[in-house]
Amino acid sequence: MKTTLLLLFILVAISSCKEKWNEEDKRAFYTACTETASKDWAPTDSIAKVYCDCLFDKMAIKYPNEEDMLEHIDKLAKDTDLIKCRHEVMNK
C-alpha cells in the first residue's frame, strides 16, 4: 500500500512541472490512481474513483501545488489522512 501510494504521487509529480494542480495534473493523478487501485484492491472502478477523489481532496488541501508536494513526498506514504481514504471507502 505504501509503495503504491508513493508511486502514484511520484507519477503525478513527474507528469508536470507546473506550480498548481491544473486539469492535466489532476487527470494524470486520477488515471494512475484508479488504474492502480483497480488492479491492486478495489473491486470496482467506481470504488477506485471514490478512493482517488478522497486522496486528491486531502492531498490538495495539504499540498496546494506540486512543488510543495514534492518537498514532502517522503511523508505521503505515511500520511494518516491519506491512508484513511482506503479504510473509509472500504467501510461504506
Residue frames as qw, qx, qy, qz and C-alpha x, y, z in Angstrom:
[[0.000, 0.886, 0.464, 0.000, 0.00, 0.00, 0.00],
 [0.292, -0.812, 0.090, 0.497, 2.71, 2.49, 0.98],
 [0.404, -0.186, 0.597, 0.668, 4.69, 1.74, -2.17],
 [0.243, 0.576, 0.691, 0.362, 1.62, 2.07, -4.38],
 [0.089, -0.934, -0.304, 0.168, 0.68, 5.38, -2.81],
 [0.355, -0.668, 0.290, 0.586, 4.19, 6.73, -3.16],
 [0.399, 0.069, 0.684, 0.607, 4.40, 5.61, -6.80],
 [0.171, 0.773, 0.590, 0.159, 1.13, 7.36, -7.59],
 [0.149, -0.942, -0.083, 0.288, 2.34, 10.66, -6.23],
 [0.423, -0.431, 0.497, 0.623, 5.68, 10.35, -7.97],
 [0.376, 0.385, 0.703, 0.464, 3.87, 9.75, -11.26],
 [0.055, 0.918, 0.392, 0.013, 1.79, 12.86, -10.77],
 [0.325, -0.813, 0.159, 0.456, 4.86, 14.89, -9.86],
 [0.449, -0.188, 0.617, 0.619, 6.74, 13.77, -12.94],
 [0.376, 0.593, 0.672, 0.238, 3.80, 14.40, -15.25],
 [0.147, 0.878, 0.215, 0.401, 4.08, 18.15, -14.89],
 [0.521, -0.052, -0.306, 0.795, 6.37, 20.83, -13.53],
 [0.142, -0.657, -0.233, -0.703, 3.66, 23.45, -13.03],
 [0.044, 0.228, -0.591, 0.772, 3.20, 25.11, -9.67],
 [0.563, -0.005, 0.348, -0.750, -0.54, 24.49, -9.28],
 [0.405, 0.171, 0.898, 0.004, -2.78, 21.48, -9.70],
 [0.396, 0.323, -0.268, -0.817, -4.25, 22.06, -13.15],
 [0.864, 0.177, 0.107, -0.458, -6.63, 19.84, -15.11],
 [0.700, 0.461, -0.545, -0.010, -3.81, 17.93, -16.82],
 [0.054, 0.398, -0.790, 0.463, -2.18, 17.20, -13.46],
 [0.623, -0.062, 0.485, -0.611, -5.50, 16.07, -11.99],
 [0.870, 0.312, -0.179, -0.338, -6.19, 13.80, -14.98],
 [0.509, 0.459, -0.706, 0.179, -2.75, 12.22, -14.65],
 [0.229, -0.283, 0.736, -0.571, -3.34, 11.65, -10.95],
 [0.756, 0.079, 0.313, -0.570, -6.78, 10.11, -11.46],
 [0.796, 0.397, -0.409, -0.204, -5.59, 7.86, -14.29],
 [0.361, 0.393, -0.784, 0.318, -2.69, 6.50, -12.27],
 [0.335, -0.202, 0.643, -0.658, -4.69, 6.28, -9.05],
 [0.813, 0.120, 0.161, -0.547, -7.75, 4.50, -10.46],
 [0.758, 0.386, -0.516, -0.100, -5.68, 2.08, -12.53],
 [0.229, 0.360, -0.799, 0.424, -3.54, 1.17, -9.54],
 [0.471, -0.111, 0.560, -0.672, -6.45, 0.88, -7.10],
 [0.851, 0.212, -0.070, -0.476, -8.47, -1.23, -9.55],
 [0.680, 0.389, -0.619, 0.051, -5.53, -3.51, -10.18],
 [0.214, 0.331, -0.761, 0.515, -4.40, -3.84, -6.56],
 [0.011, -0.148, -0.835, 0.530, -7.51, -3.91, -4.38],
 [0.421, 0.240, 0.187, -0.855, -10.64, -2.02, -5.47],
 [0.465, 0.224, 0.857, -0.001, -13.38, -4.41, -6.59],
 [0.414, 0.744, 0.506, 0.136, -14.98, -1.88, -8.97],
 [0.397, 0.377, 0.126, 0.828, -13.96, 1.20, -10.94],
 [0.267, -0.789, -0.220, -0.508, -16.49, 3.32, -9.04],
 [0.738, -0.642, -0.099, 0.182, -14.91, 2.37, -5.71],
 [0.682, 0.004, 0.087, 0.726, -11.48, 3.19, -7.12],
 [0.147, 0.615, 0.209, 0.746, -12.77, 6.62, -8.21],
 [0.505, -0.812, -0.180, -0.231, -14.26, 7.39, -4.79],
 [0.802, -0.402, -0.014, 0.442, -10.94, 6.41, -3.21],
 [0.537, 0.216, 0.165, 0.798, -8.98, 8.62, -5.63],
 [0.120, -0.791, -0.240, -0.550, -11.38, 11.53, -5.01],
 [0.666, -0.736, -0.107, 0.057, -10.68, 11.21, -1.30],
 [0.758, -0.173, 0.088, 0.623, -6.91, 11.05, -1.84],
 [0.363, 0.457, 0.220, 0.782, -6.82, 14.03, -4.15],
 [0.280, -0.842, -0.240, -0.394, -9.09, 16.19, -1.98],
 [0.703, -0.684, -0.025, 0.193, -6.99, 15.60, 1.12],
 [0.716, -0.042, 0.177, 0.675, -3.68, 15.89, -0.70],
 [0.259, 0.627, 0.268, 0.684, -4.65, 19.12, -2.48],
 [0.401, -0.888, -0.138, -0.179, -5.51, 20.76, 0.85],
 [0.727, -0.574, 0.149, 0.345, -2.15, 19.86, 2.36],
 [0.474, -0.238, 0.478, 0.700, -0.15, 20.36, -0.82],
 [0.422, 0.752, 0.297, -0.411, -1.87, 23.01, -2.97],
 [0.502, 0.760, -0.345, -0.226, 0.88, 22.86, -5.57],
 [0.957, 0.172, -0.209, 0.108, 3.21, 20.20, -6.88],
 [0.350, 0.605, -0.487, 0.524, 6.33, 21.89, -5.62],
 [0.466, -0.495, 0.455, -0.575, 5.07, 21.67, -2.04],
 [0.970, -0.047, 0.060, -0.230, 4.05, 18.05, -2.57],
 [0.789, 0.423, -0.357, 0.267, 7.50, 17.18, -3.92],
 [0.036, 0.614, -0.536, 0.579, 9.12, 18.74, -0.87],
 [0.567, -0.292, 0.555, -0.534, 7.05, 16.41, 1.31],
 [0.738, 0.218, -0.524, -0.365, 6.99, 13.30, -0.90],
 [0.345, 0.189, -0.871, 0.296, 8.63, 11.18, 1.77],
 [0.259, 0.019, 0.621, -0.740, 5.71, 11.91, 4.12],
 [0.596, 0.078, -0.288, -0.745, 2.90, 10.97, 1.71],
 [0.623, -0.001, -0.771, -0.135, 3.03, 7.21, 2.19],
 [0.335, -0.165, -0.757, 0.537, 2.87, 7.68, 5.97],
 [0.234, -0.147, 0.065, -0.959, 0.21, 10.40, 5.98],
 [0.148, 0.226, 0.902, -0.337, -2.61, 9.03, 8.13],
 [0.447, 0.496, 0.200, -0.717, -5.23, 11.27, 6.47],
 [0.473, 0.436, -0.570, -0.511, -4.37, 9.78, 3.09],
 [0.116, 0.098, -0.987, 0.052, -4.24, 6.23, 4.45],
 [0.340, 0.270, 0.658, -0.615, -7.72, 6.71, 5.94],
 [0.502, 0.348, -0.277, -0.742, -9.19, 7.15, 2.45],
 [0.422, 0.121, -0.866, -0.241, -8.93, 3.45, 1.69],
 [0.060, -0.181, -0.881, 0.434, -10.46, 2.49, 5.03],
 [0.346, 0.345, 0.269, -0.830, -13.31, 4.98, 4.57],
 [0.525, 0.292, -0.486, -0.635, -14.10, 3.69, 1.09],
 [0.385, 0.058, -0.919, -0.058, -13.97, 0.03, 2.08],
 [0.010, -0.228, -0.802, 0.552, -16.22, 0.58, 5.10],
 [0.408, 0.185, -0.019, -0.894, -19.07, 2.19, 3.11]]
